[in-house]
Amino acid sequence: MDKRQVLQASPLFEMLAQPELAFIAELCKPARFAQGEVVFEEGDVGDSLFVIVNGEVEVLHRQGKDGERVLAVLRAPDFFGEMSLIDKDHRSATVRARSDVALLHLTAENLVAFRKNHKDGFSFLLINIARVLSARLREANARLVALGR
């Protein structure tokens, strides 16, 4: 797997220069999960994000004692887990492999190293996270409005 190509396809890394992509690609660690395996649980302490290389994951929210609701299905080149890096809070949802999935894993520590070495690239990374979070919020708002009709 060419990690740099995977990262370049992700909206998380738009506007990054080739040296910045190369640096962050070196920081990424591959991770694999089989269909049905949990990547992380709602309520876990979050200190990392994941970029999908291939396969699909589903984002789930607990409902009641034994229920869960699918909030989203993500596939390459999507990313997830960024919220806990931004707000330093617990995971707001569970993410489970919907198929066998290959991921790239970046920790908060990795991102600190990236910031120290590539300040401009780190700024672009934060802007990209904000863009995606904004788009997800707009989509959630639209769904809420549709439910109210």
MODELLER restraints for C-alpha pairs under 7 A, 6 or more apart:
rsr = mdl.restraints
at = mdl.atoms
rsr.add(forms.Gaussian(group=physical.xy_distance, feature=features.Distance(at['CA:3:A'], at['CA:25:A']), mean=5.52, stdev=0.5))
rsr.add(forms.Gaussian(group=physical.xy_distance, feature=features.Distance(at['CA:4:A'], at['CA:21:A']), mean=6.03, stdev=0.5))
rsr.add(forms.Gaussian(group=physical.xy_distance, feature=features.Distance(at['CA:4:A'], at['CA:22:A']), mean=6.12, stdev=0.5))
rsr.add(forms.Gaussian(group=physical.xy_distance, feature=features.Distance(at['CA:4:A'], at['CA:25:A']), mean=5.44, stdev=0.5))
rsr.add(forms.Gaussian(group=physical.xy_distance, feature=features.Distance(at['CA:6:A'], at['CA:53:A']), mean=6.29, stdev=0.5))
rsr.add(forms.Gaussian(group=physical.xy_distance, feature=features.Distance(at['CA:7:A'], at['CA:13:A']), mean=6.20, stdev=0.5))
rsr.add(forms.Gaussian(group=physical.xy_distance, feature=features.Distance(at['CA:8:A'], at['CA:14:A']), mean=6.89, stdev=0.5))
rsr.add(forms.Gaussian(group=physical.xy_distance, feature=features.Distance(at['CA:9:A'], at['CA:77:A']), mean=6.00, stdev=0.5))
rsr.add(forms.Gaussian(group=physical.xy_distance, feature=features.Distance(at['CA:10:A'], at['CA:77:A']), mean=4.67, stdev=0.5))
rsr.add(forms.Gaussian(group=physical.xy_distance, feature=features.Distance(at['CA:10:A'], at['CA:78:A']), mean=6.21, stdev=0.5))
rsr.add(forms.Gaussian(group=physical.xy_distance, feature=features.Distance(at['CA:11:A'], at['CA:128:A']), mean=6.72, stdev=0.5))
rsr.add(forms.Gaussian(group=physical.xy_distance, feature=features.Distance(at['CA:12:A'], at['CA:125:A']), mean=6.14, stdev=0.5))
rsr.add(forms.Gaussian(group=physical.xy_distance, feature=features.Distance(at['CA:12:A'], at['CA:128:A']), mean=5.29, stdev=0.5))
rsr.add(forms.Gaussian(group=physical.xy_distance, feature=features.Distance(at['CA:12:A'], at['CA:129:A']), mean=6.20, stdev=0.5))
rsr.add(forms.Gaussian(group=physical.xy_distance, feature=features.Distance(at['CA:13:A'], at['CA:125:A']), mean=6.02, stdev=0.5))
rsr.add(forms.Gaussian(group=physical.xy_distance, feature=features.Distance(at['CA:15:A'], at['CA:124:A']), mean=6.54, stdev=0.5))
rsr.add(forms.Gaussian(group=physical.xy_distance, feature=features.Distance(at['CA:16:A'], at['CA:121:A']), mean=5.55, stdev=0.5))
rsr.add(forms.Gaussian(group=physical.xy_distance, feature=features.Distance(at['CA:16:A'], at['CA:124:A']), mean=6.86, stdev=0.5))
rsr.add(forms.Gaussian(group=physical.xy_distance, feature=features.Distance(at['CA:20:A'], at['CA:118:A']), mean=6.60, stdev=0.5))
rsr.add(forms.Gaussian(group=physical.xy_distance, feature=features.Distance(at['CA:20:A'], at['CA:121:A']), mean=6.29, stdev=0.5))
rsr.add(forms.Gaussian(group=physical.xy_distance, feature=features.Distance(at['CA:24:A'], at['CA:114:A']), mean=6.63, stdev=0.5))
rsr.add(forms.Gaussian(group=physical.xy_distance, feature=features.Distance(at['CA:27:A'], at['CA:106:A']), mean=6.93, stdev=0.5))
rsr.add(forms.Gaussian(group=physical.xy_distance, feature=features.Distance(at['CA:27:A'], at['CA:110:A']), mean=6.04, stdev=0.5))
rsr.add(forms.Gaussian(group=physical.xy_distance, feature=features.Distance(at['CA:28:A'], at['CA:104:A']), mean=5.68, stdev=0.5))
rsr.add(forms.Gaussian(group=physical.xy_distance, feature=features.Distance(at['CA:28:A'], at['CA:105:A']), mean=5.39, stdev=0.5))
rsr.add(forms.Gaussian(group=physical.xy_distance, feature=features.Distance(at['CA:28:A'], at['CA:106:A']), mean=5.28, stdev=0.5))
rsr.add(forms.Gaussian(group=physical.xy_distance, feature=features.Distance(at['CA:29:A'], at['CA:104:A']), mean=5.52, stdev=0.5))
rsr.add(forms.Gaussian(group=physical.xy_distance, feature=features.Distance(at['CA:29:A'], at['CA:105:A']), mean=5.09, stdev=0.5))
rsr.add(forms.Gaussian(group=physical.xy_distance, feature=features.Distance(at['CA:29:A'], at['CA:106:A']), mean=6.84, stdev=0.5))
rsr.add(forms.Gaussian(group=physical.xy_distance, feature=features.Distance(at['CA:30:A'], at['CA:103:A']), mean=5.78, stdev=0.5))
rsr.add(forms.Gaussian(group=physical.xy_distance, feature=features.Distance(at['CA:30:A'], at['CA:104:A']), mean=4.65, stdev=0.5))
rsr.add(forms.Gaussian(group=physical.xy_distance, feature=features.Distance(at['CA:30:A'], at['CA:105:A']), mean=6.14, stdev=0.5))
rsr.add(forms.Gaussian(group=physical.xy_distance, feature=features.Distance(at['CA:31:A'], at['CA:102:A']), mean=5.90, stdev=0.5))
rsr.add(forms.Gaussian(group=physical.xy_distance, feature=features.Distance(at['CA:31:A'], at['CA:103:A']), mean=5.06, stdev=0.5))
rsr.add(forms.Gaussian(group=physical.xy_distance, feature=features.Distance(at['CA:31:A'], at['CA:104:A']), mean=5.98, stdev=0.5))
rsr.add(forms.Gaussian(group=physical.xy_distance, feature=features.Distance(at['CA:31:A'], at['CA:105:A']), mean=6.59, stdev=0.5))
rsr.add(forms.Gaussian(group=physical.xy_distance, feature=features.Distance(at['CA:32:A'], at['CA:101:A']), mean=5.73, stdev=0.5))
rsr.add(forms.Gaussian(group=physical.xy_distance, feature=features.Distance(at['CA:32:A'], at['CA:102:A']), mean=4.61, stdev=0.5))
rsr.add(forms.Gaussian(group=physical.xy_distance, feature=features.Distance(at['CA:32:A'], at['CA:103:A']), mean=6.12, stdev=0.5))
rsr.add(forms.Gaussian(group=physical.xy_distance, feature=features.Distance(at['CA:33:A'], at['CA:97:A']), mean=6.36, stdev=0.5))
rsr.add(forms.Gaussian(group=physical.xy_distance, feature=features.Distance(at['CA:33:A'], at['CA:100:A']), mean=5.84, stdev=0.5))
rsr.add(forms.Gaussian(group=physical.xy_distance, feature=features.Distance(at['CA:33:A'], at['CA:101:A']), mean=5.38, stdev=0.5))
rsr.add(forms.Gaussian(group=physical.xy_distance, feature=features.Distance(at['CA:33:A'], at['CA:102:A']), mean=6.68, stdev=0.5))
rsr.add(forms.Gaussian(group=physical.xy_distance, feature=features.Distance(at['CA:34:A'], at['CA:97:A']), mean=6.48, stdev=0.5))
rsr.add(forms.Gaussian(group=physical.xy_distance, feature=features.Distance(at['CA:34:A'], at['CA:99:A']), mean=6.61, stdev=0.5))
rsr.add(forms.Gaussian(group=physical.xy_distance, feature=features.Distance(at['CA:34:A'], at['CA:100:A']), mean=4.35, stdev=0.5))
rsr.add(forms.Gaussian(group=physical.xy_distance, feature=features.Distance(at['CA:34:A'], at['CA:101:A']), mean=6.41, stdev=0.5))
rsr.add(forms.Gaussian(group=physical.xy_distance, feature=features.Distance(at['CA:35:A'], at['CA:97:A']), mean=4.98, stdev=0.5))
rsr.add(forms.Gaussian(group=physical.xy_distance, feature=features.Distance(at['CA:35:A'], at['CA:98:A']), mean=5.32, stdev=0.5))
rsr.add(forms.Gaussian(group=physical.xy_distance, feature=features.Distance(at['CA:35:A'], at['CA:99:A']), mean=4.19, stdev=0.5))
rsr.add(forms.Gaussian(group=physical.xy_distance, feature=features.Distance(at['CA:35:A'], at['CA:100:A']), mean=4.58, stdev=0.5))
rsr.add(forms.Gaussian(group=physical.xy_distance, feature=features.Distance(at['CA:36:A'], at['CA:96:A']), mean=6.04, stdev=0.5))
rsr.add(forms.Gaussian(group=physical.xy_distance, feature=features.Distance(at['CA:36:A'], at['CA:97:A']), mean=5.19, stdev=0.5))
rsr.add(forms.Gaussian(group=physical.xy_distance, feature=features.Distance(at['CA:36:A'], at['CA:98:A']), mean=5.97, stdev=0.5))
rsr.add(forms.Gaussian(group=physical.xy_distance, feature=features.Distance(at['CA:37:A'], at['CA:96:A']), mean=5.66, stdev=0.5))
rsr.add(forms.Gaussian(group=physical.xy_distance, feature=features.Distance(at['CA:37:A'], at['CA:97:A']), mean=5.50, stdev=0.5))
rsr.add(forms.Gaussian(group=physical.xy_distance, feature=features.Distance(at['CA:38:A'], at['CA:95:A']), mean=5.98, stdev=0.5))
rsr.add(forms.Gaussian(group=physical.xy_distance, feature=features.Distance(at['CA:38:A'], at['CA:96:A']), mean=4.23, stdev=0.5))
rsr.add(forms.Gaussian(group=physical.xy_distance, feature=features.Distance(at['CA:38:A'], at['CA:97:A']), mean=6.30, stdev=0.5))
rsr.add(forms.Gaussian(group=physical.xy_distance, feature=features.Distance(at['CA:39:A'], at['CA:95:A']), mean=5.49, stdev=0.5))
rsr.add(forms.Gaussian(group=physical.xy_distance, feature=features.Distance(at['CA:39:A'], at['CA:96:A']), mean=5.53, stdev=0.5))
rsr.add(forms.Gaussian(group=physical.xy_distance, feature=features.Distance(at['CA:40:A'], at['CA:94:A']), mean=5.68, stdev=0.5))
rsr.add(forms.Gaussian(group=physical.xy_distance, feature=features.Distance(at['CA:40:A'], at['CA:95:A']), mean=5.60, stdev=0.5))
rsr.add(forms.Gaussian(group=physical.xy_distance, feature=features.Distance(at['CA:41:A'], at['CA:91:A']), mean=6.94, stdev=0.5))
rsr.add(forms.Gaussian(group=physical.xy_distance, feature=features.Distance(at['CA:41:A'], at['CA:93:A']), mean=6.52, stdev=0.5))
rsr.add(forms.Gaussian(group=physical.xy_distance, feature=features.Distance(at['CA:41:A'], at['CA:94:A']), mean=4.23, stdev=0.5))
rsr.add(forms.Gaussian(group=physical.xy_distance, feature=features.Distance(at['CA:41:A'], at['CA:95:A']), mean=6.56, stdev=0.5))
rsr.add(forms.Gaussian(group=physical.xy_distance, feature=features.Distance(at['CA:42:A'], at['CA:91:A']), mean=4.97, stdev=0.5))
rsr.add(forms.Gaussian(group=physical.xy_distance, feature=features.Distance(at['CA:42:A'], at['CA:92:A']), mean=5.28, stdev=0.5))
rsr.add(forms.Gaussian(group=physical.xy_distance, feature=features.Distance(at['CA:42:A'], at['CA:93:A']), mean=4.18, stdev=0.5))
rsr.add(forms.Gaussian(group=physical.xy_distance, feature=features.Distance(at['CA:42:A'], at['CA:94:A']), mean=4.44, stdev=0.5))
rsr.add(forms.Gaussian(group=physical.xy_distance, feature=features.Distance(at['CA:43:A'], at['CA:90:A']), mean=5.05, stdev=0.5))
rsr.add(forms.Gaussian(group=physical.xy_distance, feature=features.Distance(at['CA:43:A'], at['CA:91:A']), mean=4.91, stdev=0.5))
rsr.add(forms.Gaussian(group=physical.xy_distance, feature=features.Distance(at['CA:43:A'], at['CA:92:A']), mean=6.30, stdev=0.5))
rsr.add(forms.Gaussian(group=physical.xy_distance, feature=features.Distance(at['CA:44:A'], at['CA:90:A']), mean=5.40, stdev=0.5))
rsr.add(forms.Gaussian(group=physical.xy_distance, feature=features.Distance(at['CA:44:A'], at['CA:91:A']), mean=5.30, stdev=0.5))
rsr.add(forms.Gaussian(group=physical.xy_distance, feature=features.Distance(at['CA:45:A'], at['CA:89:A']), mean=6.88, stdev=0.5))
rsr.add(forms.Gaussian(group=physical.xy_distance, feature=features.Distance(at['CA:45:A'], at['CA:90:A']), mean=4.58, stdev=0.5))
rsr.add(forms.Gaussian(group=physical.xy_distance, feature=features.Distance(at['CA:45:A'], at['CA:91:A']), mean=6.14, stdev=0.5))
rsr.add(forms.Gaussian(group=physical.xy_distance, feature=features.Distance(at['CA:46:A'], at['CA:84:A']), mean=5.13, stdev=0.5))
rsr.add(forms.Gaussian(group=physical.xy_distance, feature=features.Distance(at['CA:46:A'], at['CA:85:A']), mean=6.82, stdev=0.5))
rsr.add(forms.Gaussian(group=physical.xy_distance, feature=features.Distance(at['CA:46:A'], at['CA:89:A']), mean=6.89, stdev=0.5))
rsr.add(forms.Gaussian(group=physical.xy_distance, feature=features.Distance(at['CA:46:A'], at['CA:90:A']), mean=5.61, stdev=0.5))
rsr.add(forms.Gaussian(group=physical.xy_distance, feature=features.Distance(at['CA:46:A'], at['CA:91:A']), mean=5.65, stdev=0.5))
rsr.add(forms.Gaussian(group=physical.xy_distance, feature=features.Distance(at['CA:47:A'], at['CA:84:A']), mean=6.48, stdev=0.5))
rsr.add(forms.Gaussian(group=physical.xy_distance, feature=features.Distance(at['CA:47:A'], at['CA:85:A']), mean=5.82, stdev=0.5))
rsr.add(forms.Gaussian(group=physical.xy_distance, feature=features.Distance(at['CA:47:A'], at['CA:107:A']), mean=5.85, stdev=0.5))
rsr.add(forms.Gaussian(group=physical.xy_distance, feature=features.Distance(at['CA:47:A'], at['CA:108:A']), mean=5.46, stdev=0.5))
rsr.add(forms.Gaussian(group=physical.xy_distance, feature=features.Distance(at['CA:48:A'], at['CA:81:A']), mean=6.29, stdev=0.5))
rsr.add(forms.Gaussian(group=physical.xy_distance, feature=features.Distance(at['CA:48:A'], at['CA:82:A']), mean=6.90, stdev=0.5))
rsr.add(forms.Gaussian(group=physical.xy_distance, feature=features.Distance(at['CA:48:A'], at['CA:85:A']), mean=6.47, stdev=0.5))
rsr.add(forms.Gaussian(group=physical.xy_distance, feature=features.Distance(at['CA:48:A'], at['CA:105:A']), mean=6.99, stdev=0.5))
rsr.add(forms.Gaussian(group=physical.xy_distance, feature=features.Distance(at['CA:48:A'], at['CA:106:A']), mean=5.49, stdev=0.5))
rsr.add(forms.Gaussian(group=physical.xy_distance, feature=features.Distance(at['CA:48:A'], at['CA:107:A']), mean=4.02, stdev=0.5))
rsr.add(forms.Gaussian(group=physical.xy_distance, feature=features.Distance(at['CA:48:A'], at['CA:108:A']), mean=5.50, stdev=0.5))
rsr.add(forms.Gaussian(group=physical.xy_distance, feature=features.Distance(at['CA:49:A'], at['CA:80:A']), mean=5.74, stdev=0.5))
rsr.add(forms.Gaussian(group=physical.xy_distance, feature=features.Distance(at['CA:49:A'], at['CA:81:A']), mean=4.28, stdev=0.5))
rsr.add(forms.Gaussian(group=physical.xy_distance, feature=features.Distance(at['CA:49:A'], at['CA:82:A']), mean=5.16, stdev=0.5))
rsr.add(forms.Gaussian(group=physical.xy_distance, feature=features.Distance(at['CA:49:A'], at['CA:105:A']), mean=6.02, stdev=0.5))
rsr.add(forms.Gaussian(group=physical.xy_distance, feature=features.Distance(at['CA:49:A'], at['CA:106:A']), mean=5.41, stdev=0.5))
rsr.add(forms.Gaussian(group=physical.xy_distance, feature=features.Distance(at['CA:49:A'], at['CA:107:A']), mean=6.42, stdev=0.5))
rsr.add(forms.Gaussian(group=physical.xy_distance, feature=features.Distance(at['CA:50:A'], at['CA:79:A']), mean=5.47, stdev=0.5))
rsr.add(forms.Gaussian(group=physical.xy_distance, feature=features.Distance(at['CA:50:A'], at['CA:80:A']), mean=5.45, stdev=0.5))
rsr.add(forms.Gaussian(group=physical.xy_distance, feature=features.Distance(at['CA:50:A'], at['CA:81:A']), mean=6.23, stdev=0.5))
rsr.add(forms.Gaussian(group=physical.xy_distance, feature=features.Distance(at['CA:50:A'], at['CA:103:A']), mean=6.12, stdev=0.5))
rsr.add(forms.Gaussian(group=physical.xy_distance, feature=features.Distance(at['CA:50:A'], at['CA:104:A']), mean=5.48, stdev=0.5))
rsr.add(forms.Gaussian(group=physical.xy_distance, feature=features.Distance(at['CA:50:A'], at['CA:105:A']), mean=4.67, stdev=0.5))
rsr.add(forms.Gaussian(group=physical.xy_distance, feature=features.Distance(at['CA:50:A'], at['CA:106:A']), mean=6.25, stdev=0.5))
rsr.add(forms.Gaussian(group=physical.xy_distance, feature=features.Distance(at['CA:51:A'], at['CA:77:A']), mean=6.73, stdev=0.5))
rsr.add(forms.Gaussian(group=physical.xy_distance, feature=features.Distance(at['CA:51:A'], at['CA:78:A']), mean=6.09, stdev=0.5))
rsr.add(forms.Gaussian(group=physical.xy_distance, feature=features.Distance(at['CA:51:A'], at['CA:79:A']), mean=4.25, stdev=0.5))
rsr.add(forms.Gaussian(group=physical.xy_distance, feature=features.Distance(at['CA:51:A'], at['CA:80:A']), mean=6.68, stdev=0.5))
rsr.add(forms.Gaussian(group=physical.xy_distance, feature=features.Distance(at['CA:51:A'], at['CA:103:A']), mean=5.48, stdev=0.5))
rsr.add(forms.Gaussian(group=physical.xy_distance, feature=features.Distance(at['CA:51:A'], at['CA:104:A']), mean=5.06, stdev=0.5))
rsr.add(forms.Gaussian(group=physical.xy_distance, feature=features.Distance(at['CA:51:A'], at['CA:105:A']), mean=6.67, stdev=0.5))
rsr.add(forms.Gaussian(group=physical.xy_distance, feature=features.Distance(at['CA:52:A'], at['CA:75:A']), mean=6.09, stdev=0.5))
rsr.add(forms.Gaussian(group=physical.xy_distance, feature=features.Distance(at['CA:52:A'], at['CA:76:A']), mean=4.73, stdev=0.5))
rsr.add(forms.Gaussian(group=physical.xy_distance, feature=features.Distance(at['CA:52:A'], at['CA:77:A']), mean=5.58, stdev=0.5))
rsr.add(forms.Gaussian(group=physical.xy_distance, feature=features.Distance(at['CA:52:A'], at['CA:78:A']), mean=5.74, stdev=0.5))
rsr.add(forms.Gaussian(group=physical.xy_distance, feature=features.Distance(at['CA:52:A'], at['CA:79:A']), mean=5.93, stdev=0.5))
rsr.add(forms.Gaussian(group=physical.xy_distance, feature=features.Distance(at['CA:52:A'], at['CA:102:A']), mean=6.29, stdev=0.5))
rsr.add(forms.Gaussian(group=physical.xy_distance, feature=features.Distance(at['CA:52:A'], at['CA:103:A']), mean=4.60, stdev=0.5))
rsr.add(forms.Gaussian(group=physical.xy_distance, feature=features.Distance(at['CA:52:A'], at['CA:104:A']), mean=6.52, stdev=0.5))
rsr.add(forms.Gaussian(group=physical.xy_distance, feature=features.Distance(at['CA:53:A'], at['CA:76:A']), mean=5.40, stdev=0.5))
rsr.add(forms.Gaussian(group=physical.xy_distance, feature=features.Distance(at['CA:53:A'], at['CA:77:A']), mean=6.49, stdev=0.5))
rsr.add(forms.Gaussian(group=physical.xy_distance, feature=features.Distance(at['CA:53:A'], at['CA:102:A']), mean=5.27, stdev=0.5))
rsr.add(forms.Gaussian(group=physical.xy_distance, feature=features.Distance(at['CA:53:A'], at['CA:103:A']), mean=5.14, stdev=0.5))
rsr.add(forms.Gaussian(group=physical.xy_distance, feature=features.Distance(at['CA:53:A'], at['CA:104:A']), mean=6.84, stdev=0.5))
rsr.add(forms.Gaussian(group=physical.xy_distance, feature=features.Distance(at['CA:54:A'], at['CA:75:A']), mean=6.68, stdev=0.5))
rsr.add(forms.Gaussian(group=physical.xy_distance, feature=features.Distance(at['CA:54:A'], at['CA:76:A']), mean=5.46, stdev=0.5))
rsr.add(forms.Gaussian(group=physical.xy_distance, feature=features.Distance(at['CA:54:A'], at['CA:101:A']), mean=5.68, stdev=0.5))
rsr.add(forms.Gaussian(group=physical.xy_distance, feature=features.Distance(at['CA:54:A'], at['CA:102:A']), mean=5.37, stdev=0.5))
rsr.add(forms.Gaussian(group=physical.xy_distance, feature=features.Distance(at['CA:55:A'], at['CA:75:A']), mean=6.02, stdev=0.5))
rsr.add(forms.Gaussian(group=physical.xy_distance, feature=features.Distance(at['CA:55:A'], at['CA:99:A']), mean=5.67, stdev=0.5))
rsr.add(forms.Gaussian(group=physical.xy_distance, feature=features.Distance(at['CA:55:A'], at['CA:100:A']), mean=5.83, stdev=0.5))
rsr.add(forms.Gaussian(group=physical.xy_distance, feature=features.Distance(at['CA:55:A'], at['CA:101:A']), mean=4.32, stdev=0.5))
rsr.add(forms.Gaussian(group=physical.xy_distance, feature=features.Distance(at['CA:55:A'], at['CA:102:A']), mean=6.53, stdev=0.5))
rsr.add(forms.Gaussian(group=physical.xy_distance, feature=features.Distance(at['CA:56:A'], at['CA:73:A']), mean=6.79, stdev=0.5))
rsr.add(forms.Gaussian(group=physical.xy_distance, feature=features.Distance(at['CA:56:A'], at['CA:74:A']), mean=5.62, stdev=0.5))
rsr.add(forms.Gaussian(group=physical.xy_distance, feature=features.Distance(at['CA:56:A'], at['CA:75:A']), mean=4.62, stdev=0.5))
rsr.add(forms.Gaussian(group=physical.xy_distance, feature=features.Distance(at['CA:56:A'], at['CA:97:A']), mean=6.16, stdev=0.5))
rsr.add(forms.Gaussian(group=physical.xy_distance, feature=features.Distance(at['CA:56:A'], at['CA:98:A']), mean=5.26, stdev=0.5))
rsr.add(forms.Gaussian(group=physical.xy_distance, feature=features.Distance(at['CA:56:A'], at['CA:99:A']), mean=5.55, stdev=0.5))
rsr.add(forms.Gaussian(group=physical.xy_distance, feature=features.Distance(at['CA:56:A'], at['CA:101:A']), mean=6.10, stdev=0.5))
rsr.add(forms.Gaussian(group=physical.xy_distance, feature=features.Distance(at['CA:57:A'], at['CA:73:A']), mean=5.78, stdev=0.5))
rsr.add(forms.Gaussian(group=physical.xy_distance, feature=features.Distance(at['CA:57:A'], at['CA:74:A']), mean=5.36, stdev=0.5))
rsr.add(forms.Gaussian(group=physical.xy_distance, feature=features.Distance(at['CA:57:A'], at['CA:75:A']), mean=6.60, stdev=0.5))
rsr.add(forms.Gaussian(group=physical.xy_distance, feature=features.Distance(at['CA:57:A'], at['CA:95:A']), mean=6.44, stdev=0.5))
rsr.add(forms.Gaussian(group=physical.xy_distance, feature=features.Distance(at['CA:57:A'], at['CA:96:A']), mean=5.47, stdev=0.5))
rsr.add(forms.Gaussian(group=physical.xy_distance, feature=features.Distance(at['CA:57:A'], at['CA:97:A']), mean=4.33, stdev=0.5))
rsr.add(forms.Gaussian(group=physical.xy_distance, feature=features.Distance(at['CA:57:A'], at['CA:98:A']), mean=4.76, stdev=0.5))
rsr.add(forms.Gaussian(group=physical.xy_distance, feature=features.Distance(at['CA:57:A'], at['CA:99:A']), mean=6.98, stdev=0.5))
rsr.add(forms.Gaussian(group=physical.xy_distance, feature=features.Distance(at['CA:58:A'], at['CA:70:A']), mean=6.56, stdev=0.5))
rsr.add(forms.Gaussian(group=physical.xy_distance, feature=features.Distance(at['CA:58:A'], at['CA:72:A']), mean=5.76, stdev=0.5))
rsr.add(forms.Gaussian(group=physical.xy_distance, feature=features.Distance(at['CA:58:A'], at['CA:73:A']), mean=4.43, stdev=0.5))
rsr.add(forms.Gaussian(group=physical.xy_distance, feature=features.Distance(at['CA:58:A'], at['CA:74:A']), mean=6.24, stdev=0.5))
rsr.add(forms.Gaussian(group=physical.xy_distance, feature=features.Distance(at['CA:58:A'], at['CA:95:A']), mean=5.64, stdev=0.5))
rsr.add(forms.Gaussian(group=physical.xy_distance, feature=features.Distance(at['CA:58:A'], at['CA:96:A']), mean=5.44, stdev=0.5))
rsr.add(forms.Gaussian(group=physical.xy_distance, feature=features.Distance(at['CA:58:A'], at['CA:97:A']), mean=6.38, stdev=0.5))
rsr.add(forms.Gaussian(group=physical.xy_distance, feature=features.Distance(at['CA:58:A'], at['CA:98:A']), mean=5.91, stdev=0.5))
rsr.add(forms.Gaussian(group=physical.xy_distance, feature=features.Distance(at['CA:59:A'], at['CA:70:A']), mean=5.82, stdev=0.5))
rsr.add(forms.Gaussian(group=physical.xy_distance, feature=features.Distance(at['CA:59:A'], at['CA:71:A']), mean=5.43, stdev=0.5))
rsr.add(forms.Gaussian(group=physical.xy_distance, feature=features.Distance(at['CA:59:A'], at['CA:72:A']), mean=5.13, stdev=0.5))
rsr.add(forms.Gaussian(group=physical.xy_distance, feature=features.Distance(at['CA:59:A'], at['CA:73:A']), mean=6.23, stdev=0.5))
rsr.add(forms.Gaussian(group=physical.xy_distance, feature=features.Distance(at['CA:59:A'], at['CA:93:A']), mean=6.35, stdev=0.5))
rsr.add(forms.Gaussian(group=physical.xy_distance, feature=features.Distance(at['CA:59:A'], at['CA:94:A']), mean=5.78, stdev=0.5))
rsr.add(forms.Gaussian(group=physical.xy_distance, feature=features.Distance(at['CA:59:A'], at['CA:95:A']), mean=4.64, stdev=0.5))
rsr.add(forms.Gaussian(group=physical.xy_distance, feature=features.Distance(at['CA:59:A'], at['CA:96:A']), mean=6.71, stdev=0.5))
rsr.add(forms.Gaussian(group=physical.xy_distance, feature=features.Distance(at['CA:60:A'], at['CA:68:A']), mean=6.19, stdev=0.5))
rsr.add(forms.Gaussian(group=physical.xy_distance, feature=features.Distance(at['CA:60:A'], at['CA:69:A']), mean=5.42, stdev=0.5))
rsr.add(forms.Gaussian(group=physical.xy_distance, feature=features.Distance(at['CA:60:A'], at['CA:70:A']), mean=4.55, stdev=0.5))
rsr.add(forms.Gaussian(group=physical.xy_distance, feature=features.Distance(at['CA:60:A'], at['CA:71:A']), mean=5.54, stdev=0.5))
rsr.add(forms.Gaussian(group=physical.xy_distance, feature=features.Distance(at['CA:60:A'], at['CA:93:A']), mean=5.54, stdev=0.5))
rsr.add(forms.Gaussian(group=physical.xy_distance, feature=features.Distance(at['CA:60:A'], at['CA:94:A']), mean=5.00, stdev=0.5))
rsr.add(forms.Gaussian(group=physical.xy_distance, feature=features.Distance(at['CA:60:A'], at['CA:95:A']), mean=6.12, stdev=0.5))
rsr.add(forms.Gaussian(group=physical.xy_distance, feature=features.Distance(at['CA:61:A'], at['CA:68:A']), mean=5.42, stdev=0.5))
rsr.add(forms.Gaussian(group=physical.xy_distance, feature=features.Distance(at['CA:61:A'], at['CA:69:A']), mean=5.28, stdev=0.5))
rsr.add(forms.Gaussian(group=physical.xy_distance, feature=features.Distance(at['CA:61:A'], at['CA:70:A']), mean=6.60, stdev=0.5))
rsr.add(forms.Gaussian(group=physical.xy_distance, feature=features.Distance(at['CA:61:A'], at['CA:71:A']), mean=6.81, stdev=0.5))
rsr.add(forms.Gaussian(group=physical.xy_distance, feature=features.Distance(at['CA:61:A'], at['CA:93:A']), mean=5.06, stdev=0.5))
rsr.add(forms.Gaussian(group=physical.xy_distance, feature=features.Distance(at['CA:61:A'], at['CA:94:A']), mean=6.28, stdev=0.5))
rsr.add(forms.Gaussian(group=physical.xy_distance, feature=features.Distance(at['CA:62:A'], at['CA:68:A']), mean=4.31, stdev=0.5))
rsr.add(forms.Gaussian(group=physical.xy_distance, feature=features.Distance(at['CA:62:A'], at['CA:69:A']), mean=6.45, stdev=0.5))
rsr.add(forms.Gaussian(group=physical.xy_distance, feature=features.Distance(at['CA:63:A'], at['CA:69:A']), mean=6.61, stdev=0.5))
rsr.add(forms.Gaussian(group=physical.xy_distance, feature=features.Distance(at['CA:84:A'], at['CA:90:A']), mean=6.16, stdev=0.5))
rsr.add(forms.Gaussian(group=physical.xy_distance, feature=features.Distance(at['CA:84:A'], at['CA:91:A']), mean=6.08, stdev=0.5))
rsr.add(forms.Gaussian(group=physical.xy_distance, feature=features.Distance(at['CA:85:A'], at['CA:108:A']), mean=6.64, stdev=0.5))
rsr.add(forms.Gaussian(group=physical.xy_distance, feature=features.Distance(at['CA:114:A'], at['CA:122:A']), mean=6.67, stdev=0.5))
rsr.add(forms.Gaussian(group=physical.xy_distance, feature=features.Distance(at['CA:115:A'], at['CA:122:A']), mean=5.22, stdev=0.5))
